[in-house]
């Protein structure tokens, strides 16, 4: 697989693609303390997150949740979500469905990436 263990740098941290197959992918995300992802949604995929280390605040729909090591969360297709690092944090993300990087609708972004 050509994408396996590829590191992708992001303004909020980075992610590592552990496995990518038709219908799913597994990534390990690193979110820096004080940084956050876009408030976003995906049309074609749902996600399950497991916090491996650290603490994060998550926006899921209209809810705000605090997650720490061992906590997990499911994000449905089309559901708005965002991760904020309260500490340097590692998260295991498994996505199911149409897994494409360009399936992101951004609503808010700290890094000027809204088109």
N, CA, C and O atoms as CSV, one atom per row, in Angstrom:
chain,resi,resn,atom,element,x,y,z
A,1,UNK,N,N,0.839,-1.175,0.000
A,1,UNK,CA,C,0.000,0.000,0.000
A,1,UNK,C,C,0.886,1.240,0.000
A,1,UNK,O,O,1.778,1.356,0.841
A,2,UNK,N,N,0.664,2.153,-0.909
A,2,UNK,CA,C,1.555,3.294,-1.067
A,2,UNK,C,C,1.423,4.337,0.034
A,2,UNK,O,O,2.388,5.058,0.288
A,3,UNK,N,N,0.280,4.452,0.698
A,3,UNK,CA,C,0.079,5.487,1.708
A,3,UNK,C,C,0.425,5.036,3.124
A,3,UNK,O,O,0.371,5.844,4.051
A,4,UNK,N,N,0.775,3.777,3.310
A,4,UNK,CA,C,0.972,3.265,4.665
A,4,UNK,C,C,2.092,4.022,5.378
A,4,UNK,O,O,3.178,4.221,4.835
A,5,UNK,N,N,1.796,4.437,6.606
A,5,UNK,CA,C,2.730,5.139,7.484
A,5,UNK,C,C,3.203,6.473,6.919
A,5,UNK,O,O,4.256,6.970,7.319
A,6,UNK,N,N,2.450,7.056,6.002
A,6,UNK,CA,C,2.759,8.378,5.481
A,6,UNK,C,C,2.400,9.409,6.544
A,6,UNK,O,O,1.293,9.391,7.082
A,7,UNK,N,N,3.338,10.311,6.848
A,7,UNK,CA,C,3.107,11.377,7.812
A,7,UNK,C,C,2.672,12.620,7.049
A,7,UNK,O,O,3.334,13.043,6.102
A,8,UNK,N,N,1.545,13.205,7.472
A,8,UNK,CA,C,1.013,14.412,6.845
A,8,UNK,C,C,1.001,15.511,7.905
A,8,UNK,O,O,0.317,15.395,8.922
A,9,UNK,N,N,1.765,16.581,7.659
A,9,UNK,CA,C,1.819,17.694,8.602
A,9,UNK,C,C,0.615,18.599,8.407
A,9,UNK,O,O,0.211,18.873,7.277
A,10,UNK,N,N,0.050,19.059,9.501
A,10,UNK,CA,C,-1.100,19.952,9.508
A,10,UNK,C,C,-0.796,21.120,10.442
A,10,UNK,O,O,0.074,20.997,11.304
A,11,UNK,N,N,-1.485,22.242,10.293
A,11,UNK,CA,C,-1.206,23.367,11.192
A,11,UNK,C,C,-1.522,23.064,12.661
A,11,UNK,O,O,-0.957,23.696,13.554
A,12,UNK,N,N,-2.404,22.121,12.917
A,12,UNK,CA,C,-2.782,21.742,14.277
A,12,UNK,C,C,-1.941,20.598,14.841
A,12,UNK,O,O,-2.034,20.282,16.027
A,13,UNK,N,N,-1.111,19.970,13.980
A,13,UNK,CA,C,-0.303,18.825,14.400
A,13,UNK,C,C,0.095,17.994,13.198
A,13,UNK,O,O,0.766,18.478,12.287
A,14,UNK,N,N,-0.325,16.733,13.205
A,14,UNK,CA,C,-0.015,15.838,12.086
A,14,UNK,C,C,-0.883,14.593,12.192
A,14,UNK,O,O,-1.538,14.351,13.206
A,15,UNK,N,N,-0.869,13.804,11.106
A,15,UNK,CA,C,-1.449,12.472,11.197
A,15,UNK,C,C,-0.591,11.494,10.425
A,15,UNK,O,O,0.154,11.863,9.517
A,16,UNK,N,N,-0.720,10.224,10.817
A,16,UNK,CA,C,0.006,9.133,10.187
A,16,UNK,C,C,-1.034,8.151,9.667
A,16,UNK,O,O,-1.893,7.695,10.422
A,17,UNK,N,N,-0.960,7.826,8.389
A,17,UNK,CA,C,-1.869,6.840,7.812
A,17,UNK,C,C,-1.312,5.455,8.137
A,17,UNK,O,O,-0.243,5.076,7.658
A,18,UNK,N,N,-2.042,4.714,8.948
A,18,UNK,CA,C,-1.617,3.371,9.331
A,18,UNK,C,C,-2.093,2.324,8.333
A,18,UNK,O,O,-1.375,1.371,8.032
A,19,UNK,N,N,-3.312,2.508,7.821
A,19,UNK,CA,C,-3.857,1.588,6.820
A,19,UNK,C,C,-4.959,2.298,6.052
A,19,UNK,O,O,-5.753,3.046,6.623
A,20,UNK,N,N,-4.994,2.054,4.754
A,20,UNK,CA,C,-6.043,2.620,3.913
A,20,UNK,C,C,-6.459,1.568,2.897
A,20,UNK,O,O,-5.642,1.082,2.115
A,21,UNK,N,N,-7.729,1.227,2.920
A,21,UNK,CA,C,-8.313,0.238,2.013
A,21,UNK,C,C,-9.624,0.806,1.487
A,21,UNK,O,O,-10.146,1.766,2.054
A,22,UNK,N,N,-10.163,0.240,0.422
A,22,UNK,CA,C,-11.486,0.699,-0.021
A,22,UNK,C,C,-12.502,0.514,1.118
A,22,UNK,O,O,-12.667,-0.586,1.645
A,23,UNK,N,N,-13.162,1.589,1.478
A,23,UNK,CA,C,-14.200,1.521,2.502
A,23,UNK,C,C,-13.774,1.896,3.899
A,23,UNK,O,O,-14.635,2.113,4.751
A,24,UNK,N,N,-12.449,1.985,4.184
A,24,UNK,CA,C,-12.031,2.418,5.507
A,24,UNK,C,C,-10.579,2.887,5.499
A,24,UNK,O,O,-9.812,2.568,4.590
A,25,UNK,N,N,-10.219,3.648,6.527
A,25,UNK,CA,C,-8.814,3.957,6.799
A,25,UNK,C,C,-8.617,4.023,8.294
A,25,UNK,O,O,-9.563,4.205,9.060
A,26,UNK,N,N,-7.373,3.871,8.693
A,26,UNK,CA,C,-6.985,4.006,10.089
A,26,UNK,C,C,-5.839,5.006,10.130
A,26,UNK,O,O,-4.823,4.838,9.456
A,27,UNK,N,N,-6.022,6.057,10.939
A,27,UNK,CA,C,-5.017,7.100,11.092
A,27,UNK,C,C,-4.717,7.294,12.568
A,27,UNK,O,O,-5.549,7.016,13.433
A,28,UNK,N,N,-3.518,7.773,12.834
A,28,UNK,CA,C,-3.134,8.199,14.171
A,28,UNK,C,C,-2.899,9.697,14.090
A,28,UNK,O,O,-1.991,10.153,13.395
A,29,UNK,N,N,-3.728,10.469,14.808
A,29,UNK,CA,C,-3.643,11.930,14.769
A,29,UNK,C,C,-2.911,12.451,16.000
A,29,UNK,O,O,-3.090,11.948,17.110
A,30,UNK,N,N,-2.087,13.466,15.780
A,30,UNK,CA,C,-1.460,14.191,16.878
A,30,UNK,C,C,-1.982,15.614,16.844
A,30,UNK,O,O,-1.797,16.322,15.854
A,31,UNK,N,N,-2.638,16.041,17.927
A,31,UNK,CA,C,-3.163,17.410,18.041
A,31,UNK,C,C,-2.364,18.100,19.141
A,31,UNK,O,O,-2.357,17.660,20.291
A,32,UNK,N,N,-1.689,19.195,18.767
A,32,UNK,CA,C,-0.878,19.943,19.720
A,32,UNK,C,C,-1.742,20.650,20.762
A,32,UNK,O,O,-2.876,21.041,20.485
A,33,UNK,N,N,-1.198,20.804,21.941
A,33,UNK,CA,C,-1.881,21.564,22.988
A,33,UNK,C,C,-2.160,22.973,22.474
A,33,UNK,O,O,-1.263,23.639,21.956
A,34,UNK,N,N,-3.412,23.427,22.619
A,34,UNK,CA,C,-3.814,24.761,22.198
A,34,UNK,C,C,-4.194,24.882,20.740
A,34,UNK,O,O,-4.683,25.931,20.321
A,35,UNK,N,N,-3.987,23.847,19.957
A,35,UNK,CA,C,-4.358,23.866,18.534
A,35,UNK,C,C,-5.682,23.140,18.344
A,35,UNK,O,O,-6.106,22.356,19.193
A,36,UNK,N,N,-6.334,23.420,17.200
A,36,UNK,CA,C,-7.588,22.722,16.936
A,36,UNK,C,C,-7.782,22.533,15.442
A,36,UNK,O,O,-7.287,23.298,14.614
A,37,UNK,N,N,-8.525,21.479,15.137
A,37,UNK,CA,C,-8.877,21.197,13.754
A,37,UNK,C,C,-9.988,22.156,13.325
A,37,UNK,O,O,-10.517,22.913,14.139
A,38,UNK,N,N,-10.328,22.113,12.064
A,38,UNK,CA,C,-11.476,22.880,11.573
A,38,UNK,C,C,-12.756,22.354,12.206
A,38,UNK,O,O,-12.836,21.188,12.594
A,39,UNK,N,N,-13.758,23.225,12.304
A,39,UNK,CA,C,-15.113,22.752,12.541
A,39,UNK,C,C,-15.563,22.269,11.174
A,39,UNK,O,O,-15.667,23.065,10.241
A,40,UNK,N,N,-15.829,20.982,11.045
A,40,UNK,CA,C,-16.012,20.381,9.731
A,40,UNK,C,C,-17.031,19.257,9.763
A,40,UNK,O,O,-17.487,18.833,10.825
A,41,UNK,N,N,-17.379,18.781,8.564
A,41,UNK,CA,C,-18.204,17.577,8.425
A,41,UNK,C,C,-17.752,16.846,7.168
A,41,UNK,O,O,-16.993,17.377,6.357
A,42,UNK,N,N,-18.238,15.608,7.023
A,42,UNK,CA,C,-17.914,14.766,5.869
A,42,UNK,C,C,-19.195,14.162,5.324
A,42,UNK,O,O,-19.992,13.610,6.083
A,43,UNK,N,N,-19.400,14.258,4.032
A,43,UNK,CA,C,-20.601,13.681,3.407
A,43,UNK,C,C,-20.522,12.171,3.298
A,43,UNK,O,O,-21.530,11.481,3.451
A,44,UNK,N,N,-19.321,11.649,3.032
A,44,UNK,CA,C,-19.221,10.244,2.664
A,44,UNK,C,C,-18.654,9.306,3.697
A,44,UNK,O,O,-18.513,8.113,3.426
A,45,UNK,N,N,-18.323,9.805,4.884
A,45,UNK,CA,C,-17.719,8.895,5.854
A,45,UNK,C,C,-18.138,9.226,7.284
A,45,UNK,O,O,-18.440,10.372,7.619
A,46,UNK,N,N,-18.145,8.199,8.102
A,46,UNK,CA,C,-18.295,8.342,9.548
A,46,UNK,C,C,-16.936,8.007,10.165
A,46,UNK,O,O,-16.084,7.403,9.514
A,47,UNK,N,N,-16.740,8.403,11.426
A,47,UNK,CA,C,-15.458,8.188,12.076
A,47,UNK,C,C,-15.661,7.711,13.504
A,47,UNK,O,O,-16.656,8.040,14.150
A,48,UNK,N,N,-14.711,6.939,13.980
A,48,UNK,CA,C,-14.633,6.560,15.388
A,48,UNK,C,C,-13.271,7.020,15.881
A,48,UNK,O,O,-12.247,6.719,15.268
A,49,UNK,N,N,-13.264,7.748,16.988
A,49,UNK,CA,C,-12.015,8.242,17.574
A,49,UNK,C,C,-11.794,7.571,18.922
A,49,UNK,O,O,-12.726,7.404,19.708
A,50,UNK,N,N,-10.547,7.191,19.176
A,50,UNK,CA,C,-10.134,6.686,20.482
A,50,UNK,C,C,-8.957,7.545,20.934
A,50,UNK,O,O,-7.957,7.654,20.224
A,51,UNK,N,N,-9.072,8.149,22.104
A,51,UNK,CA,C,-7.986,8.970,22.629
A,51,UNK,C,C,-6.937,8.027,23.221
A,51,UNK,O,O,-7.200,7.305,24.183
A,52,UNK,N,N,-5.748,8.050,22.626
A,52,UNK,CA,C,-4.657,7.192,23.083
A,52,UNK,C,C,-3.870,7.836,24.218
A,52,UNK,O,O,-3.414,7.152,25.134
A,53,UNK,N,N,-3.713,9.159,24.150
A,53,UNK,CA,C,-3.021,9.880,25.218
A,53,UNK,C,C,-3.431,11.344,25.168
A,53,UNK,O,O,-3.852,11.848,24.127
A,54,UNK,N,N,-3.303,12.022,26.305
A,54,UNK,CA,C,-3.633,13.437,26.373
A,54,UNK,C,C,-5.089,13.679,26.727
A,54,UNK,O,O,-5.817,12.777,27.141
A,55,UNK,N,N,-5.490,14.953,26.546
A,55,UNK,CA,C,-6.877,15.368,26.789
A,55,UNK,C,C,-7.283,16.311,25.671
A,55,UNK,O,O,-6.498,17.158,25.244
A,56,UNK,N,N,-8.512,16.160,25.201
A,56,UNK,CA,C,-9.040,17.006,24.132
A,56,UNK,C,C,-10.451,17.459,24.467
A,56,UNK,O,O,-11.169,16.818,25.234
A,57,UNK,N,N,-10.825,18.587,23.866
A,57,UNK,CA,C,-12.220,19.012,23.874
A,57,UNK,C,C,-12.733,18.757,22.466
A,57,UNK,O,O,-12.075,19.095,21.482
A,58,UNK,N,N,-13.913,18.159,22.380
A,58,UNK,CA,C,-14.497,17.816,21.089
A,58,UNK,C,C,-15.829,18.522,20.941
A,58,UNK,O,O,-16.657,18.515,21.851
A,59,UNK,N,N,-16.023,19.131,19.786
A,59,UNK,CA,C,-17.349,19.595,19.396
A,59,UNK,C,C,-17.948,18.494,18.532
A,59,UNK,O,O,-17.349,18.084,17.538
A,60,UNK,N,N,-19.123,18.019,18.908
A,60,UNK,CA,C,-19.857,16.998,18.162
A,60,UNK,C,C,-21.283,17.498,18.039
A,60,UNK,O,O,-22.046,17.461,19.005
A,61,UNK,N,N,-21.649,17.972,16.838
A,61,UNK,CA,C,-22.958,18.583,16.679
A,61,UNK,C,C,-23.047,19.826,17.546
A,61,UNK,O,O,-22.220,20.729,17.421
A,62,UNK,N,N,-24.039,19.884,18.422
A,62,UNK,CA,C,-24.209,21.025,19.328
A,62,UNK,C,C,-23.620,20.776,20.719
A,62,UNK,O,O,-23.807,21.581,21.632
A,63,UNK,N,N,-22.908,19.657,20.873
A,63,UNK,CA,C,-22.356,19.291,22.182
A,63,UNK,C,C,-20.860,19.551,22.249
A,63,UNK,O,O,-20.158,19.490,21.240
A,64,UNK,N,N,-20.384,19.841,23.456
A,64,UNK,CA,C,-18.949,19.943,23.749
A,64,UNK,C,C,-18.633,18.842,24.765
A,64,UNK,O,O,-19.302,18.714,25.791
A,65,UNK,N,N,-17.618,18.065,24.464
A,65,UNK,CA,C,-17.252,16.937,25.314
A,65,UNK,C,C,-15.776,17.003,25.658
A,65,UNK,O,O,-14.965,17.405,24.824
A,66,UNK,N,N,-15.417,16.615,26.869
A,66,UNK,CA,C,-14.023,16.490,27.266
A,66,UNK,C,C,-13.663,15.009,27.230
A,66,UNK,O,O,-14.332,14.185,27.853
A,67,UNK,N,N,-12.597,14.676,26.494
A,67,UNK,CA,C,-12.173,13.289,26.366
A,67,UNK,C,C,-10.730,13.163,26.826
A,67,UNK,O,O,-9.923,14.076,26.648
A,68,UNK,N,N,-10.420,12.024,27.417
A,68,UNK,CA,C,-9.060,11.740,27.869
A,68,UNK,C,C,-8.694,10.318,27.452
A,68,UNK,O,O,-9.486,9.610,26.830
A,69,UNK,N,N,-7.497,9.928,27.805
A,69,UNK,CA,C,-6.983,8.613,27.430
A,69,UNK,C,C,-8.007,7.516,27.719
A,69,UNK,O,O,-8.523,7.407,28.831
A,70,UNK,N,N,-8.289,6.703,26.694
A,70,UNK,CA,C,-9.220,5.588,26.831
A,70,UNK,C,C,-10.642,5.914,26.423
A,70,UNK,O,O,-11.448,5.002,26.240
A,71,UNK,N,N,-10.973,7.185,26.276
A,71,UNK,CA,C,-12.325,7.570,25.850
A,71,UNK,C,C,-12.456,7.416,24.339
A,71,UNK,O,O,-11.473,7.529,23.607
A,72,UNK,N,N,-13.665,7.161,23.885
A,72,UNK,CA,C,-13.901,7.036,22.445
A,72,UNK,C,C,-15.204,7.726,22.082
A,72,UNK,O,O,-16.049,8.006,22.932
A,73,UNK,N,N,-15.338,7.994,20.771
A,73,UNK,CA,C,-16.480,8.765,20.288
A,73,UNK,C,C,-16.746,8.405,18.838
A,73,UNK,O,O,-15.813,8.178,18.068
A,74,UNK,N,N,-18.021,8.352,18.464
A,74,UNK,CA,C,-18.396,8.115,17.063
A,74,UNK,C,C,-18.930,9.416,16.474
A,74,UNK,O,O,-19.738,10.109,17.092
A,75,UNK,N,N,-18.470,9.731,15.280
A,75,UNK,CA,C,-18.924,10.896,14.521
A,75,UNK,C,C,-19.682,10.374,13.308
A,75,UNK,O,O,-19.126,9.630,12.500
A,76,UNK,N,N,-20.947,10.759,13.176
A,76,UNK,CA,C,-21.774,10.303,12.055
A,76,UNK,C,C,-21.469,11.099,10.787
A,76,UNK,O,O,-20.939,12.209,10.851
A,77,UNK,N,N,-21.807,10.526,9.648
A,77,UNK,CA,C,-21.720,11.266,8.387
A,77,UNK,C,C,-22.495,12.571,8.524
A,77,UNK,O,O,-23.563,12.605,9.136
A,78,UNK,N,N,-21.962,13.630,7.961
A,78,UNK,CA,C,-22.579,14.965,7.909
A,78,UNK,C,C,-22.654,15.662,9.267
A,78,UNK,O,O,-23.218,16.753,9.356
A,79,UNK,N,N,-22.107,15.071,10.317
A,79,UNK,CA,C,-22.145,15.688,11.641
A,79,UNK,C,C,-20.947,16.634,11.811
A,79,UNK,O,O,-19.807,16.252,11.548
A,80,UNK,N,N,-21.215,17.859,12.248
A,80,UNK,CA,C,-20.137,18.815,12.494
A,80,UNK,C,C,-19.305,18.346,13.685
A,80,UNK,O,O,-19.829,17.842,14.678
A,81,UNK,N,N,-17.984,18.532,13.551
A,81,UNK,CA,C,-17.088,18.112,14.620
A,81,UNK,C,C,-15.777,18.896,14.575
A,81,UNK,O,O,-15.394,19.447,13.543
A,82,UNK,N,N,-15.106,18.928,15.718
A,82,UNK,CA,C,-13.819,19.628,15.856
A,82,UNK,C,C,-13.100,19.054,17.073
A,82,UNK,O,O,-13.731,18.671,18.058
A,83,UNK,N,N,-11.767,19.000,16.990
A,83,UNK,CA,C,-10.942,18.555,18.111
A,83,UNK,C,C,-10.042,19.713,18.528
A,83,UNK,O,O,-9.406,20.344,17.684
A,84,UNK,N,N,-9.988,19.990,19.823
A,84,UNK,CA,C,-9.060,20.969,20.385
A,84,UNK,C,C,-8.152,20.254,21.372
A,84,UNK,O,O,-8.633,19.537,22.249
A,85,UNK,N,N,-6.846,20.441,21.239
A,85,UNK,CA,C,-5.895,19.821,22.156
A,85,UNK,C,C,-5.793,20.594,23.458
A,85,UNK,O,O,-5.317,21.729,23.469
A,86,UNK,N,N,-6.236,19.993,24.557
A,86,UNK,CA,C,-6.052,20.586,25.883
A,86,UNK,C,C,-4.655,20.247,26.406
A,86,UNK,O,O,-4.091,20.963,27.235
A,87,UNK,N,N,-4.118,19.144,25.903
A,87,UNK,CA,C,-2.735,18.714,26.097
A,87,UNK,C,C,-2.279,18.175,24.742
A,87,UNK,O,O,-3.116,17.931,23.873
A,88,UNK,N,N,-0.985,17.986,24.544
A,88,UNK,CA,C,-0.543,17.237,23.370
A,88,UNK,C,C,-1.248,15.886,23.421
A,88,UNK,O,O,-1.194,15.191,24.436
A,89,UNK,N,N,-1.915,15.513,22.319
A,89,UNK,CA,C,-2.782,14.329,22.347
A,89,UNK,C,C,-2.628,13.485,21.094
A,89,UNK,O,O,-2.447,14.007,19.993
A,90,UNK,N,N,-2.701,12.181,21.275
A,90,UNK,CA,C,-2.736,11.224,20.164
A,90,UNK,C,C,-4.113,10.579,20.126
A,90,UNK,O,O,-4.640,10.156,21.155
A,91,UNK,N,N,-4.693,10.506,18.927
A,91,UNK,CA,C,-6.037,9.959,18.723
A,91,UNK,C,C,-5.979,8.952,17.585
A,91,UNK,O,O,-5.408,9.232,16.531
A,92,UNK,N,N,-6.560,7.805,17.793
A,92,UNK,CA,C,-6.697,6.815,16.730
A,92,UNK,C,C,-8.029,7.063,16.041
A,92,UNK,O,O,-9.077,7.048,16.687
A,93,UNK,N,N,-7.995,7.292,14.735
A,93,UNK,CA,C,-9.208,7.555,13.953
A,93,UNK,C,C,-9.418,6.422,12.971
A,93,UNK,O,O,-8.527,6.096,12.187
A,94,UNK,N,N,-10.599,5.822,13.015
A,94,UNK,CA,C,-11.004,4.844,12.008
A,94,UNK,C,C,-12.200,5.434,11.287
A,94,UNK,O,O,-13.212,5.762,11.906
A,95,UNK,N,N,-12.079,5.567,9.973
A,95,UNK,CA,C,-13.158,6.135,9.159
A,95,UNK,C,C,-13.729,5.043,8.272
A,95,UNK,O,O,-12.999,4.184,7.779
A,96,UNK,N,N,-15.045,5.083,8.073
A,96,UNK,CA,C,-15.752,4.096,7.257
A,96,UNK,C,C,-16.585,4.806,6.203
A,96,UNK,O,O,-17.147,5.870,6.462
A,97,UNK,N,N,-16.664,4.220,5.016
A,97,UNK,CA,C,-17.479,4.790,3.947
A,97,UNK,C,C,-16.609,5.186,2.783
A,97,UNK,O,O,-15.687,4.463,2.407
A,98,UNK,N,N,-16.902,6.335,2.212
A,98,UNK,CA,C,-16.099,6.889,1.124
A,98,UNK,C,C,-14.967,7.685,1.753
A,98,UNK,O,O,-15.141,8.850,2.111
A,99,UNK,N,N,-13.823,7.061,1.885
A,99,UNK,CA,C,-12.709,7.698,2.587
A,99,UNK,C,C,-11.825,8.437,1.585
A,99,UNK,O,O,-11.022,7.846,0.862
A,100,UNK,N,N,-12.010,9.756,1.577
A,100,UNK,CA,C,-11.229,10.644,0.699
A,100,UNK,C,C,-10.865,11.882,1.501
A,100,UNK,O,O,-11.678,12.386,2.277
A,101,UNK,N,N,-9.653,12.368,1.318
A,101,UNK,CA,C,-9.232,13.578,2.028
A,101,UNK,C,C,-10.039,14.806,1.600
A,101,UNK,O,O,-10.238,15.720,2.400
A,102,UNK,N,N,-10.503,14.835,0.358
A,102,UNK,CA,C,-11.223,16.021,-0.119
A,102,UNK,C,C,-12.705,16.024,0.275
A,102,UNK,O,O,-13.460,16.876,-0.193
A,103,UNK,N,N,-13.124,15.100,1.114
A,103,UNK,CA,C,-14.501,15.074,1.613
A,103,UNK,C,C,-14.585,15.853,2.931
A,103,UNK,O,O,-14.989,15.316,3.962
A,104,UNK,N,N,-14.196,17.118,2.870
A,104,UNK,CA,C,-14.247,17.973,4.055
A,104,UNK,C,C,-15.016,19.243,3.711
A,104,UNK,O,O,-14.666,19.961,2.774
A,105,UNK,N,N,-16.055,19.505,4.470
A,105,UNK,CA,C,-16.729,20.804,4.412
A,105,UNK,C,C,-16.342,21.538,5.677
A,105,UNK,O,O,-16.686,21.108,6.778
A,106,UNK,N,N,-15.622,22.653,5.528
A,106,UNK,CA,C,-15.171,23.428,6.687
A,106,UNK,C,C,-16.149,24.564,6.964
A,106,UNK,O,O,-16.554,25.280,6.047
A,107,UNK,N,N,-16.524,24.726,8.221
A,107,UNK,CA,C,-17.424,25.796,8.654
A,107,UNK,C,C,-16.652,26.904,9.370
A,107,UNK,O,O,-16.967,28.084,9.218
A,108,UNK,N,N,-15.644,26.520,10.146
A,108,UNK,CA,C,-14.766,27.469,10.833
A,108,UNK,C,C,-13.365,26.893,10.793
A,108,UNK,O,O,-13.177,25.681,10.889
A,109,UNK,N,N,-12.367,27.787,10.648
A,109,UNK,CA,C,-10.996,27.320,10.569
A,109,UNK,C,C,-10.044,28.400,11.030
A,109,UNK,O,O,-10.148,29.545,10.589
A,110,UNK,N,N,-9.121,28.059,11.908
A,110,UNK,CA,C,-8.153,29.015,12.435
A,110,UNK,C,C,-7.002,29.296,11.476
A,110,UNK,O,O,-6.193,30.191,11.722
A,111,UNK,N,N,-6.923,28.540,10.390
A,111,UNK,CA,C,-5.752,28.584,9.518
A,111,UNK,C,C,-6.058,29.054,8.093
A,111,UNK,O,O,-5.240,28.861,7.194
A,112,UNK,N,N,-7.225,29.666,7.879
A,112,UNK,CA,C,-7.556,30.232,6.579
A,112,UNK,C,C,-7.807,29.224,5.477
A,112,UNK,O,O,-7.551,29.515,4.308
A,113,UNK,N,N,-8.305,28.041,5.823
A,113,UNK,CA,C,-8.513,26.991,4.809
A,113,UNK,C,C,-9.945,26.883,4.313
A,113,UNK,O,O,-10.259,25.923,3.610
A,114,UNK,N,N,-10.823,27.807,4.638
A,114,UNK,CA,C,-12.198,27.759,4.129
A,114,UNK,C,C,-12.198,28.354,2.730
A,114,UNK,O,O,-11.699,29.454,2.492
A,115,UNK,N,N,-12.781,27.578,1.806
A,115,UNK,CA,C,-12.833,28.032,0.399
A,115,UNK,C,C,-14.113,28.763,0.125
A,115,UNK,O,O,-14.336,29.217,-0.997
